[in-house]
Amino acid sequence: MPTKIALISDSHSYIDHITCSYLEDCDEIWHAGDIGSLAVMETLPKGKTIRAVFGNIDDSEIQYHYPEWLNFEQDGVGVLMTHIGGKPPRYAKGVKSMIKTHKPKLFVCGHSHICKVVFDPESNCLYMNPGAIGQHGFHIMRTLLLFDLDQGQIKNLRVVELGKRGK
């Protein structure tokens, strides 16, 4: 049975019922940083596995609850997650060494507010940035990613457009 994943980022203290409706059918919710407020995390649908990292706007309270980096395996897929990751081939400082050390199949980050998924042949892993679900930032469209993990494979990836920022 595949594990259904919802990947969100850059809420900046904002989450709405539209976003939450897409999270209801998932088994796990991953937040790639810039949470903004613990109220966002408390608003997430109950009974889900939550994995999250703190971002550059997150205060000490959020940093107490969530780490800067997560390295884990789910359904045979090694995952490395942080907030500021850059993008292939120009990763943020220290990211390439973390990828070389942990050898994930999937590298997840946020920060840019730009939804992007690309395979990086140099590191042999899939890069995912879900964009931003929040209202703060320069992005026009709020986005998240949904996908399945199934026996070492990443399947059924889809981008969800949540509506324009400020609407």
C-alpha positions in Angstrom: 0.0 0.0 0.0 1.6 3.3 -1.0 2.1 6.1 1.5 0.4 9.4 0.4 2.5 12.4 1.0 1.6 16.1 1.0 4.5 18.5 0.8 4.1 22.1 1.8 6.4 25.0 2.6 6.5 28.7 3.4 3.2 29.1 5.2 4.5 32.2 7.0 1.8 31.8 9.7 -0.9 31.2 7.1 -2.9 28.1 6.3 -6.5 28.0 5.0 -9.3 25.5 4.6 -8.4 25.0 0.9 -4.9 23.8 1.8 -6.2 21.6 4.6 -8.7 20.0 2.3 -5.9 18.6 0.2 -4.0 17.3 3.3 -7.0 15.3 4.5 -6.4 12.3 2.2 -2.7 12.1 2.9 -0.9 9.7 5.3 2.0 12.1 5.9 2.4 15.9 5.8 5.9 17.3 5.2 6.5 21.0 5.9 9.8 22.3 4.4 10.2 25.4 6.7 9.2 29.0 7.2 6.2 27.7 9.3 5.8 31.2 11.0 3.6 30.1 13.8 3.0 26.8 15.7 -0.7 27.5 15.1 -0.1 26.4 11.5 1.1 23.0 12.6 -1.8 22.7 15.1 -4.3 23.4 12.2 -3.0 20.5 10.2 -5.4 17.5 9.9 -5.2 15.2 12.9 -3.9 11.6 12.8 -1.2 12.2 10.2 2.5 11.7 10.5 4.1 15.2 10.4 7.7 15.8 9.4 8.9 19.4 9.4 12.0 21.6 9.5 12.4 25.1 10.6 13.1 28.0 8.2 14.9 31.3 8.3 11.9 33.2 9.6 11.1 30.7 12.3 11.7 31.7 15.9 13.3 29.8 18.8 10.0 28.2 19.7 9.6 26.6 16.3 13.3 25.7 16.3 12.8 23.9 19.6 10.1 21.7 18.0 11.6 21.1 14.5 15.2 20.6 13.3 17.1 22.4 10.5 17.6 19.0 8.7 15.7 15.8 8.5 17.2 12.6 7.1 14.8 9.6 7.0 13.6 6.7 5.0 9.9 6.1 4.1 8.7 3.2 2.0 12.3 2.5 0.7 12.9 6.1 -0.3 15.7 8.0 1.4 14.7 11.6 2.0 16.8 14.6 3.0 14.9 17.8 3.9 15.9 21.3 4.9 14.5 24.8 4.2 17.2 26.7 2.3 18.5 24.3 -0.4 19.1 26.3 -3.5 18.4 24.3 -6.6 20.4 21.9 -8.9 23.1 22.4 -9.9 23.6 25.5 -7.6 22.7 24.3 -4.2 23.0 26.4 -1.1 26.2 26.2 0.9 26.7 22.9 2.6 23.8 21.1 0.7 25.9 19.2 -1.8 28.0 17.7 1.0 24.9 16.7 2.9 23.5 15.0 -0.2 26.9 13.2 -0.8 26.9 12.1 2.8 23.3 10.8 3.0 22.7 9.8 -0.6 18.9 10.5 -0.6 16.7 9.5 -3.5 14.7 12.6 -2.7 15.9 16.1 -1.6 13.3 18.4 -0.4 13.5 22.1 0.4 11.5 25.4 0.4 12.5 29.0 0.7 12.3 30.1 -2.9 8.5 30.2 -3.1 8.9 28.6 -6.5 7.4 25.2 -7.2 10.1 23.1 -8.9 10.7 19.4 -9.4 13.8 18.2 -11.3 16.0 15.2 -11.3 19.6 16.0 -10.6 21.8 13.6 -12.4 25.0 14.7 -10.6 23.6 13.7 -7.2 21.3 11.0 -8.6 18.3 12.3 -6.7 15.0 14.0 -7.3 14.8 17.6 -6.1 11.4 18.9 -4.9 10.4 22.4 -3.8 6.6 22.7 -3.3 6.5 26.5 -3.6 4.6 28.4 -0.9 1.1 27.9 0.7 1.2 31.3 2.5 0.3 34.8 1.6 3.7 36.4 2.3 6.3 36.6 -0.5 6.6 37.4 -4.2 5.0 34.3 -5.6 1.7 34.7 -7.5 0.2 31.2 -7.2 0.2 29.3 -3.9 1.2 25.7 -4.5 1.8 22.3 -2.8 2.9 18.9 -4.0 1.1 15.5 -3.6 2.8 12.2 -4.4 3.0 8.6 -3.3 5.9 6.6 -2.0 5.6 2.9 -2.9 8.3 0.3 -2.5 11.2 2.6 -3.2 9.4 4.5 -5.9 8.1 8.1 -6.1 4.8 7.9 -8.0 1.7 10.0 -9.0 3.4 13.4 -8.4 1.0 16.3 -8.9 1.2 20.0 -8.4 -1.8 21.6 -6.7 -2.6 25.3 -7.3 -4.3 26.7 -4.2 -5.2 30.1 -5.7 -3.4 33.3 -6.1 -1.7 35.0 -3.2 -3.8 37.7 -1.6 -7.1 36.2 -3.0 
